[in-house]
């Protein structure tokens, strides 16, 4: 994935002033160790597993993920090394980053943290499950889709920690179908969760291209942007479909911004509205079966 530098449009003094007012969790040593191993040309599943097993909570999170219904395993996995091998080191690194970020957030918040983290995990799982369905298998890496699903909205919990009325602003944004969500955030706070999320992701050493995509995921014309890579556009389109399918399944209506991006997303993916509706209904049926199983 190509690297695009958002700092070309945000000067250093503005960035420092902005992020100095937010409480970004400090990256712990366990994550530093995992990221250092992951950065090697051939990261070792054994080394990463040995780092994880030292933390009981991290071990439980990895095992819960590998044994989730999305993988459809017949036999429960109880070994961390086997889990790392099955999931892949990139997948596990993203999962551990997500779990530690979740753990590092303060308790004071104007939204329900659990609902937010659950939605992030649901989005990541939905994105990975839709890769084949949308014809992106040979173009979109599963670990990239999973990471973007997990961290796309990672600025939201920090906004909720800082602003007591942020829940009301989210409700306002979710009820407006003709306005981009980040514009509403800017209107209230002179910043928004996508910009904050970029700096969170950057401070936690997520890939630069992913950080850039986090900052731009509410741009309705992103698929026409000349400075966006094909991989970023694939992830953007995949996330829009996954988010809307989840919204239909969970609350029975489209995401607020769906009408702003529907035509460009379906056109980019080569889908008619009928194709999309079939995918949505099939996916919702599958989720219902899983929930009842």
One Martini backbone bead per residue (centre of mass of N, CA, C, O) as a GRO file, in nm:
protein
  293
    1UNK     BB    1   0.096   0.035   0.021
    2UNK     BB    2   0.073   0.356  -0.001
    3UNK     BB    3   0.217   0.660   0.100
    4UNK     BB    4   0.042   0.919   0.276
    5UNK     BB    5   0.081   1.263   0.383
    6UNK     BB    6  -0.107   1.442   0.606
    7UNK     BB    7   0.116   1.663   0.692
    8UNK     BB    8   0.077   1.838   0.434
    9UNK     BB    9  -0.209   1.959   0.581
   10UNK     BB   10  -0.066   1.930   0.876
   11UNK     BB   11   0.089   2.097   1.091
   12UNK     BB   12   0.287   2.050   1.364
   13UNK     BB   13   0.159   2.256   1.560
   14UNK     BB   14  -0.132   2.164   1.523
   15UNK     BB   15  -0.090   1.869   1.605
   16UNK     BB   16   0.024   1.917   1.890
   17UNK     BB   17  -0.217   2.077   1.999
   18UNK     BB   18  -0.434   1.867   1.951
   19UNK     BB   19  -0.298   1.609   2.102
   20UNK     BB   20  -0.246   1.750   2.383
   21UNK     BB   21  -0.575   1.723   2.455
   22UNK     BB   22  -0.522   1.414   2.445
   23UNK     BB   23  -0.547   1.069   2.578
   24UNK     BB   24  -0.303   0.881   2.477
   25UNK     BB   25  -0.209   0.583   2.501
   26UNK     BB   26   0.046   0.403   2.606
   27UNK     BB   27   0.279   0.204   2.473
   28UNK     BB   28   0.356  -0.102   2.548
   29UNK     BB   29   0.601  -0.340   2.555
   30UNK     BB   30   0.449  -0.577   2.429
   31UNK     BB   31   0.392  -0.424   2.161
   32UNK     BB   32   0.679  -0.354   2.086
   33UNK     BB   33   0.777  -0.647   2.062
   34UNK     BB   34   0.578  -0.737   1.842
   35UNK     BB   35   0.648  -0.517   1.628
   36UNK     BB   36   0.946  -0.592   1.599
   37UNK     BB   37   0.894  -0.877   1.494
   38UNK     BB   38   0.697  -0.801   1.258
   39UNK     BB   39   0.924  -0.622   1.101
   40UNK     BB   40   1.039  -0.859   1.003
   41UNK     BB   41   1.079  -1.056   0.736
   42UNK     BB   42   1.058  -1.321   0.951
   43UNK     BB   43   0.836  -1.376   1.157
   44UNK     BB   44   0.784  -1.533   1.473
   45UNK     BB   45   0.542  -1.721   1.615
   46UNK     BB   46   0.691  -1.808   1.874
   47UNK     BB   47   0.771  -1.529   1.982
   48UNK     BB   48   0.488  -1.406   1.987
   49UNK     BB   49   0.366  -1.621   2.172
   50UNK     BB   50   0.561  -1.571   2.416
   51UNK     BB   51   0.459  -1.284   2.467
   52UNK     BB   52   0.154  -1.343   2.512
   53UNK     BB   53   0.161  -1.565   2.751
   54UNK     BB   54   0.241  -1.344   2.973
   55UNK     BB   55  -0.066  -1.259   2.903
   56UNK     BB   56  -0.372  -1.354   2.990
   57UNK     BB   57  -0.560  -1.155   2.837
   58UNK     BB   58  -0.431  -1.187   2.558
   59UNK     BB   59  -0.470  -1.487   2.530
   60UNK     BB   60  -0.780  -1.481   2.543
   61UNK     BB   61  -0.825  -1.301   2.293
   62UNK     BB   62  -0.696  -1.489   2.083
   63UNK     BB   63  -0.867  -1.742   2.139
   64UNK     BB   64  -1.141  -1.612   2.086
   65UNK     BB   65  -1.088  -1.546   1.790
   66UNK     BB   66  -1.010  -1.832   1.671
   67UNK     BB   67  -1.304  -1.945   1.801
   68UNK     BB   68  -1.474  -1.808   1.616
   69UNK     BB   69  -1.723  -1.847   1.375
   70UNK     BB   70  -1.559  -1.732   1.125
   71UNK     BB   71  -1.368  -2.006   1.114
   72UNK     BB   72  -1.515  -2.287   1.163
   73UNK     BB   73  -1.418  -2.473   1.386
   74UNK     BB   74  -1.433  -2.798   1.519
   75UNK     BB   75  -1.184  -2.737   1.706
   76UNK     BB   76  -1.060  -2.624   1.984
   77UNK     BB   77  -0.830  -2.372   2.061
   78UNK     BB   78  -0.547  -2.361   2.323
   79UNK     BB   79  -0.299  -2.254   2.152
   80UNK     BB   80  -0.106  -1.987   2.078
   81UNK     BB   81   0.080  -2.079   1.851
   82UNK     BB   82  -0.145  -2.197   1.677
   83UNK     BB   83  -0.295  -1.929   1.648
   84UNK     BB   84  -0.073  -1.770   1.504
   85UNK     BB   85  -0.053  -1.959   1.261
   86UNK     BB   86  -0.351  -1.940   1.171
   87UNK     BB   87  -0.376  -1.617   1.161
   88UNK     BB   88  -0.117  -1.469   1.180
   89UNK     BB   89   0.097  -1.217   1.263
   90UNK     BB   90  -0.064  -0.970   1.165
   91UNK     BB   91  -0.335  -1.036   1.292
   92UNK     BB   92  -0.231  -1.053   1.585
   93UNK     BB   93  -0.111  -0.771   1.605
   94UNK     BB   94  -0.383  -0.626   1.566
   95UNK     BB   95  -0.535  -0.756   1.801
   96UNK     BB   96  -0.345  -0.661   2.027
   97UNK     BB   97  -0.369  -0.361   1.974
   98UNK     BB   98  -0.671  -0.344   2.025
   99UNK     BB   99  -0.677  -0.456   2.316
  100UNK     BB  100  -0.479  -0.246   2.441
  101UNK     BB  101  -0.633   0.006   2.366
  102UNK     BB  102  -0.887  -0.068   2.520
  103UNK     BB  103  -0.743  -0.097   2.802
  104UNK     BB  104  -0.617   0.214   2.795
  105UNK     BB  105  -0.875   0.335   2.847
  106UNK     BB  106  -1.066   0.521   3.008
  107UNK     BB  107  -1.364   0.544   3.206
  108UNK     BB  108  -1.429   0.816   3.092
  109UNK     BB  109  -1.753   0.853   2.924
  110UNK     BB  110  -2.019   0.936   2.677
  111UNK     BB  111  -1.999   0.631   2.607
  112UNK     BB  112  -2.016   0.299   2.513
  113UNK     BB  113  -1.751   0.105   2.495
  114UNK     BB  114  -1.858  -0.178   2.435
  115UNK     BB  115  -2.014  -0.103   2.179
  116UNK     BB  116  -1.774   0.001   2.023
  117UNK     BB  117  -1.586  -0.252   2.030
  118UNK     BB  118  -1.792  -0.447   1.910
  119UNK     BB  119  -1.825  -0.297   1.639
  120UNK     BB  120  -1.532  -0.316   1.550
  121UNK     BB  121  -1.523  -0.626   1.543
  122UNK     BB  122  -1.761  -0.667   1.350
  123UNK     BB  123  -1.637  -0.510   1.115
  124UNK     BB  124  -1.385  -0.680   1.076
  125UNK     BB  125  -1.534  -0.948   1.025
  126UNK     BB  126  -1.707  -0.851   0.787
  127UNK     BB  127  -1.479  -0.774   0.596
  128UNK     BB  128  -1.351  -1.058   0.574
  129UNK     BB  129  -1.620  -1.206   0.476
  130UNK     BB  130  -1.653  -1.005   0.202
  131UNK     BB  131  -1.417  -1.042   0.006
  132UNK     BB  132  -1.523  -1.266  -0.178
  133UNK     BB  133  -1.807  -1.153  -0.250
  134UNK     BB  134  -1.661  -0.876  -0.382
  135UNK     BB  135  -1.394  -0.965  -0.543
  136UNK     BB  136  -1.112  -0.916  -0.333
  137UNK     BB  137  -0.912  -1.156  -0.281
  138UNK     BB  138  -0.661  -1.060  -0.490
  139UNK     BB  139  -0.650  -0.740  -0.354
  140UNK     BB  140  -0.727  -0.806  -0.041
  141UNK     BB  141  -0.603  -0.815   0.261
  142UNK     BB  142  -0.707  -0.949   0.548
  143UNK     BB  143  -0.530  -0.787   0.752
  144UNK     BB  144  -0.617  -0.506   0.642
  145UNK     BB  145  -0.920  -0.533   0.688
  146UNK     BB  146  -0.908  -0.589   0.989
  147UNK     BB  147  -0.757  -0.332   1.074
  148UNK     BB  148  -0.958  -0.124   0.966
  149UNK     BB  149  -1.203  -0.221   1.129
  150UNK     BB  150  -1.074  -0.172   1.412
  151UNK     BB  151  -0.943   0.149   1.351
  152UNK     BB  152  -1.124   0.352   1.199
  153UNK     BB  153  -1.269   0.465   1.499
  154UNK     BB  154  -1.037   0.533   1.727
  155UNK     BB  155  -1.131   0.840   1.795
  156UNK     BB  156  -1.397   0.815   1.955
  157UNK     BB  157  -1.310   0.752   2.253
  158UNK     BB  158  -1.149   1.020   2.283
  159UNK     BB  159  -1.385   1.210   2.237
  160UNK     BB  160  -1.557   1.089   2.476
  161UNK     BB  161  -1.351   1.173   2.698
  162UNK     BB  162  -1.346   1.492   2.640
  163UNK     BB  163  -1.668   1.499   2.559
  164UNK     BB  164  -1.973   1.503   2.722
  165UNK     BB  165  -2.151   1.553   2.430
  166UNK     BB  166  -2.077   1.329   2.212
  167UNK     BB  167  -2.328   1.155   2.194
  168UNK     BB  168  -2.508   1.377   2.068
  169UNK     BB  169  -2.335   1.408   1.811
  170UNK     BB  170  -2.369   1.120   1.709
  171UNK     BB  171  -2.672   1.132   1.681
  172UNK     BB  172  -2.677   1.363   1.482
  173UNK     BB  173  -2.507   1.220   1.261
  174UNK     BB  174  -2.699   0.956   1.240
  175UNK     BB  175  -2.953   1.164   1.139
  176UNK     BB  176  -2.769   1.254   0.886
  177UNK     BB  177  -2.783   1.202   0.523
  178UNK     BB  178  -2.635   1.497   0.407
  179UNK     BB  179  -2.386   1.463   0.615
  180UNK     BB  180  -2.077   1.457   0.717
  181UNK     BB  181  -1.953   1.354   1.013
  182UNK     BB  182  -1.694   1.537   1.029
  183UNK     BB  183  -1.844   1.809   1.001
  184UNK     BB  184  -1.987   1.793   1.274
  185UNK     BB  185  -1.738   1.781   1.449
  186UNK     BB  186  -1.610   2.049   1.353
  187UNK     BB  187  -1.847   2.230   1.443
  188UNK     BB  188  -1.807   2.162   1.758
  189UNK     BB  189  -1.452   2.108   1.782
  190UNK     BB  190  -1.242   2.149   1.537
  191UNK     BB  191  -1.279   1.834   1.514
  192UNK     BB  192  -1.228   1.472   1.458
  193UNK     BB  193  -1.215   1.125   1.464
  194UNK     BB  194  -1.030   1.093   1.212
  195UNK     BB  195  -0.796   1.272   1.302
  196UNK     BB  196  -0.748   1.141   1.576
  197UNK     BB  197  -0.708   0.852   1.466
  198UNK     BB  198  -0.450   0.906   1.314
  199UNK     BB  199  -0.273   0.973   1.571
  200UNK     BB  200  -0.315   0.710   1.712
  201UNK     BB  201  -0.205   0.521   1.491
  202UNK     BB  202   0.074   0.655   1.470
  203UNK     BB  203   0.161   0.620   1.776
  204UNK     BB  204   0.114   0.287   1.722
  205UNK     BB  205   0.249   0.197   1.446
  206UNK     BB  206   0.085   0.205   1.206
  207UNK     BB  207   0.044   0.204   0.896
  208UNK     BB  208   0.049   0.481   0.702
  209UNK     BB  209  -0.187   0.403   0.507
  210UNK     BB  210  -0.389   0.348   0.736
  211UNK     BB  211  -0.384   0.624   0.867
  212UNK     BB  212  -0.487   0.775   0.619
  213UNK     BB  213  -0.758   0.623   0.593
  214UNK     BB  214  -0.870   0.706   0.865
  215UNK     BB  215  -0.873   1.019   0.792
  216UNK     BB  216  -1.066   0.948   0.503
  217UNK     BB  217  -1.340   0.763   0.554
  218UNK     BB  218  -1.550   1.031   0.501
  219UNK     BB  219  -1.496   1.058   0.202
  220UNK     BB  220  -1.718   1.055  -0.063
  221UNK     BB  221  -1.468   1.094  -0.300
  222UNK     BB  222  -1.234   0.878  -0.266
  223UNK     BB  223  -1.263   0.697  -0.533
  224UNK     BB  224  -1.157   0.970  -0.703
  225UNK     BB  225  -0.883   0.986  -0.587
  226UNK     BB  226  -0.549   1.037  -0.697
  227UNK     BB  227  -0.402   0.988  -0.391
  228UNK     BB  228  -0.515   0.699  -0.398
  229UNK     BB  229  -0.493   0.377  -0.355
  230UNK     BB  230  -0.619   0.078  -0.450
  231UNK     BB  231  -0.613  -0.046  -0.164
  232UNK     BB  232  -0.769   0.181  -0.024
  233UNK     BB  233  -1.025   0.160  -0.199
  234UNK     BB  234  -1.099  -0.125  -0.126
  235UNK     BB  235  -1.133  -0.073   0.180
  236UNK     BB  236  -1.343   0.145   0.164
  237UNK     BB  237  -1.564  -0.017   0.016
  238UNK     BB  238  -1.576  -0.252   0.214
  239UNK     BB  239  -1.654  -0.081   0.466
  240UNK     BB  240  -1.922   0.033   0.359
  241UNK     BB  241  -2.065  -0.233   0.325
  242UNK     BB  242  -2.024  -0.354   0.607
  243UNK     BB  243  -2.156  -0.120   0.766
  244UNK     BB  244  -2.440  -0.141   0.632
  245UNK     BB  245  -2.507  -0.432   0.695
  246UNK     BB  246  -2.488  -0.399   1.001
  247UNK     BB  247  -2.703  -0.182   1.029
  248UNK     BB  248  -2.935  -0.352   0.917
  249UNK     BB  249  -2.908  -0.581   1.129
  250UNK     BB  250  -2.913  -0.404   1.405
  251UNK     BB  251  -3.134  -0.141   1.310
  252UNK     BB  252  -3.281  -0.143   1.012
  253UNK     BB  253  -3.065   0.064   0.871
  254UNK     BB  254  -2.894   0.286   0.724
  255UNK     BB  255  -2.637   0.456   0.703
  256UNK     BB  256  -2.609   0.790   0.693
  257UNK     BB  257  -2.384   0.784   0.433
  258UNK     BB  258  -2.477   0.588   0.209
  259UNK     BB  259  -2.610   0.785  -0.007
  260UNK     BB  260  -2.330   0.935  -0.064
  261UNK     BB  261  -2.175   0.636  -0.165
  262UNK     BB  262  -2.325   0.414  -0.319
  263UNK     BB  263  -2.264   0.463  -0.621
  264UNK     BB  264  -1.953   0.455  -0.603
  265UNK     BB  265  -1.923   0.177  -0.467
  266UNK     BB  266  -2.081   0.000  -0.668
  267UNK     BB  267  -1.920   0.088  -0.915
  268UNK     BB  268  -1.640  -0.007  -0.816
  269UNK     BB  269  -1.754  -0.317  -0.766
  270UNK     BB  270  -1.969  -0.395  -0.992
  271UNK     BB  271  -2.262  -0.323  -0.872
  272UNK     BB  272  -2.577  -0.361  -0.830
  273UNK     BB  273  -2.845  -0.309  -0.637
  274UNK     BB  274  -2.933  -0.604  -0.648
  275UNK     BB  275  -2.668  -0.729  -0.565
  276UNK     BB  276  -2.650  -0.591  -0.292
  277UNK     BB  277  -2.917  -0.692  -0.170
  278UNK     BB  278  -2.835  -0.990  -0.175
  279UNK     BB  279  -2.589  -0.965   0.006
  280UNK     BB  280  -2.735  -0.847   0.249
  281UNK     BB  281  -2.939  -1.078   0.296
  282UNK     BB  282  -2.738  -1.313   0.318
  283UNK     BB  283  -2.574  -1.194   0.555
  284UNK     BB  284  -2.806  -1.163   0.754
  285UNK     BB  285  -2.882  -1.461   0.759
  286UNK     BB  286  -2.608  -1.559   0.865
  287UNK     BB  287  -2.616  -1.401   1.132
  288UNK     BB  288  -2.874  -1.527   1.241
  289UNK     BB  289  -2.772  -1.818   1.251
  290UNK     BB  290  -2.535  -1.765   1.442
  291UNK     BB  291  -2.709  -1.650   1.680
  292UNK     BB  292  -2.886  -1.928   1.699
  293UNK     BB  293  -2.641  -2.148   1.730
   0.00000   0.00000   0.00000
